Amino acid sequence: MQVEKFYYDNRIVKQFAFATILWGVVGMLAGLLIAVQIYLPAANFGLPFTTFGRVRPVHTNAVIFAFVGNGMFMGVYYSLQRLCKARMFNDTLSKIHFWGWQLIIVLAAVTLLAGYTSGKEYAELEWPIDILIALIWIVFGINMFGTIIKRRESHLYVAIWFFIATWITVTMLHVVNSFELPFSWLKSYSFYAGVQDALVQWWYGHNAVAFFLTTPYLGVMYYFLPKAANRPVYSYRLSIIHFWALIFLYIWAGPHHLLYTALPDWAQSLGTVFSIMLIAPSWGGMLNGLFTLRGAWDKVREDPILKFMVVAITCYGMSTFEGPMLSIKSVNAITHFTDWTIAHVHVGALGWNGFLTFGILYWIIPRIFNTPLYSKKLATNHFWIGTIGIILYVIPMYWAGFTQALMWKQFTEEGTLKFQFLETVTHIIPMYITRSIGGALYLSGVFIMVYNLIKTVKAGSLVADEAAEAPALEAHVETHSKQYWHRWIEARPIQMLLFSLVAVAIGGILELVPTFLIKSNIPTIAAVKPYTPLELQGRDIYVREGCYLCHSQMVRPFRDEVARYGEYSKAGEFVYDHPFQWGSKRTGPDLARVGGKYPNSWHFNHMQDPQSMSPGSIMPSYIWLYKNKIDTAITPAKIRAMITLGVPYPKGYDLQANADLMNQAKEIQENLKSEKLETPANAEIVALIAYLQRVGTDIKNAPKPTVAALSN
Amino acid sequence: MSVIIILLLASISVAALFLVAFLWSVKTGQYNDEMSPPMRMLLDSVPAKENTEPSKVESN
């Protein structure tokens, strides 16, 4: 058999590794800033682009798509070449992939800080960037599948299956969730409205956790853990079984993010059942990883790389146990909207993704630079500081979440709510402070790693093209005839997968989306009317400033929530909400029924200086809304976009919209003047007040069926 | 809730793809050998003569 000589591309691995480190530091710095802002509102600096609502999406996007994203590509580009015994399919595609992804990250950071956001958590990027992501992702796909096709090893190691599943599913999720109608070069409205938007978003959101943060990292674990321990995986059969079980179950778990909302009950139950079933494959992966080290725990004691991996896998086990538990309705009733969720995701992000990435970096860098690691001791110190950081981060957050949830639900003996919302916030501020200390420790560990790796890189020199040799795979390249049928399929399964995916996705979705969705936007509650132009502008400011990151708009049908906020939310109330703004966290109170609750003057003063209206509040000031003018030039385009999406404005309303907008703004201006508050009618704050006064009020105008219904 | 139909369609088609991939992998004998793949991935296919890697071969 002919032995072929070829070279692994280590330069691209190096590039992704360096990008991982850089964006990791940036993302974690953003995280530390917002963690401090939570208890120190002055740290928002009174500037739009340093305020929590804009920095928080930068933190989540940077950590998920920049840090873990580049980490995933680093792991894939290193392991895939070696598992396939082939250089990456095409060096140019590798370069386009790398630089394209970095461009996306920079564009994302700039646009998010500038306030261009789609308003959907973890999918905040606007439409031009969404398109760019799709293109670069396809480049990655071609490069990956090309390498798989020209491999010199007929068996696909289990890690490769994880990479394939990642690519296919993320493609689908991104396409379906990013349906949006642009009305300017950087802004669009979600194609879906209200409940539908929420369902699509969390179907995406959960699967993003599954197929961006989990499956690629499991694949990477199955390569680097055996390599680092120098022993085969505990059970190869288990790895295969848990892979297939995991990907078949994960897709259905999304609705557990919407328990007790307006989503149909059967869909909620489906989500819960599949979430609970997920324990089995998830723990299959965790146990397989830990058992791989059976009889080798002495190595773990000495090797910081294995230490990182062991804690990473343990954290994976903990968060995948916790996830199913949080999907049980009665548990979710307590934990949802609290800091428990924040603790849960950080066990995954800091522990599983972060620690696995660090372990891999410590393993890869010395190898591609052909030199030993500069200091094992510093790496061990990094490990311990990071571990203590995780503990100091998550325990206060679990504590805070549980405490706050119980305080929210506490009634006095007289049957009234025991605590004001603000009391439940100030009570947990010590936990917020401890959390930021934990995060700072974790980040300082990362700085130790940066120093250690810089020293390592300087001591060595990059082996850009690493020589390797392997026999060619039995010839299947030029033989179309006289081959067994399965040989033909074996050479082309990937193309078949891709073509059928593209066909099904494009054909089915493009045809169905418009017809289905617009028809179903017919309101079920007659009193629910479209937003006025001023309210629409105000709503877009609400989205721009990221209000949904701290305020939910979804009153669940619980005694305490109805007592605190008002009538629970109905699906029919959200039919004109593009995008939905239900939120997932109540750092501040729910706003679903805020309309009409306070006078305009209260909002005016509150947005300027929240502490003046609610002493002890942790909300930042939004002073720029008082100077910025409403962008009326774009009102007609917004109305036209809404009409296209099926919102029933009268024909030609786009031309009249600005006149109505100014009339309503002047009314609010007059009303504020009567309370001695001066503002130009076209200030953004006026639009925001108009929106806030409208939220959740429509059903109050509905014809009251019976008097009994009002007794609450 | 008609959007559920789209999500089901998308989810089922991806699940169907995975099913095809799974059947393919079983039929082509990807899983006939469970012993050598986990061992093989531990070996680096470095050319014997110009092995510049710091030796990390251990007896196991």
Chai-1 contact restraints between the chains, C-beta under 6 A:
chainA,res_idxA,chainB,res_idxB,connection_type,confidence,min_distance_angstrom,max_distance_angstrom,comment,restraint_id
A,K85,B,S45,contact,1.0,0.0,6.0,A-B,restraint_1
A,H155,B,P37,contact,1.0,0.0,6.0,A-B,restraint_2
A,Y157,B,P37,contact,1.0,0.0,6.0,A-B,restraint_3
A,Y157,B,M41,contact,1.0,0.0,6.0,A-B,restraint_4
A,T169,B,V14,contact,1.0,0.0,6.0,A-B,restraint_5
A,M172,B,A10,contact,1.0,0.0,6.0,A-B,restraint_6
A,M172,B,V14,contact,1.0,0.0,6.0,A-B,restraint_7
A,V176,B,A10,contact,1.0,0.0,6.0,A-B,restraint_8
A,Y192,B,V3,contact,1.0,0.0,6.0,A-B,restraint_9
A,Q196,B,V3,contact,1.0,0.0,6.0,A-B,restraint_10
A,L199,B,V3,contact,1.0,0.0,6.0,A-B,restraint_11
A,V200,B,V3,contact,1.0,0.0,6.0,A-B,restraint_12
A,W203,B,L7,contact,1.0,0.0,6.0,A-B,restraint_13
A,N230,B,E58,contact,1.0,0.0,6.0,A-B,restraint_14
A,P232,B,P38,contact,1.0,0.0,6.0,A-B,restraint_15
A,P232,B,M39,contact,1.0,0.0,6.0,A-B,restraint_16
A,V233,B,P38,contact,1.0,0.0,6.0,A-B,restraint_17
A,Y236,B,E34,contact,1.0,0.0,6.0,A-B,restraint_18
A,Y236,B,P38,contact,1.0,0.0,6.0,A-B,restraint_19
A,R237,B,E34,contact,1.0,0.0,6.0,A-B,restraint_20
A,I240,B,Y31,contact,1.0,0.0,6.0,A-B,restraint_21
A,W244,B,F22,contact,1.0,0.0,6.0,A-B,restraint_22
A,I247,B,F18,contact,1.0,0.0,6.0,A-B,restraint_23
A,I251,B,S11,contact,1.0,0.0,6.0,A-B,restraint_24
A,P264,B,M1,contact,1.0,0.0,6.0,A-B,restraint_25
A,A467,B,P47,contact,1.0,0.0,6.0,A-B,restraint_26
A,A468,B,S45,contact,1.0,0.0,6.0,A-B,restraint_27
A,A468,B,V46,contact,1.0,0.0,6.0,A-B,restraint_28
A,E469,B,P47,contact,1.0,0.0,6.0,A-B,restraint_29
A,A470,B,S45,contact,1.0,0.0,6.0,A-B,restraint_30
A,H486,B,T28,contact,1.0,0.0,6.0,A-B,restraint_31
A,E490,B,T28,contact,1.0,0.0,6.0,A-B,restraint_32
A,P493,B,W24,contact,1.0,0.0,6.0,A-B,restraint_33
A,L497,B,L17,contact,1.0,0.0,6.0,A-B,restraint_34
A,L501,B,L17,contact,1.0,0.0,6.0,A-B,restraint_35
A,V504,B,S13,contact,1.0,0.0,6.0,A-B,restraint_36
A,G508,B,L9,contact,1.0,0.0,6.0,A-B,restraint_37
A,L512,B,I6,contact,1.0,0.0,6.0,A-B,restraint_38
A,F516,B,S2,contact,1.0,0.0,6.0,A-B,restraint_39
A,S520,B,S2,contact,1.0,0.0,6.0,A-B,restraint_40
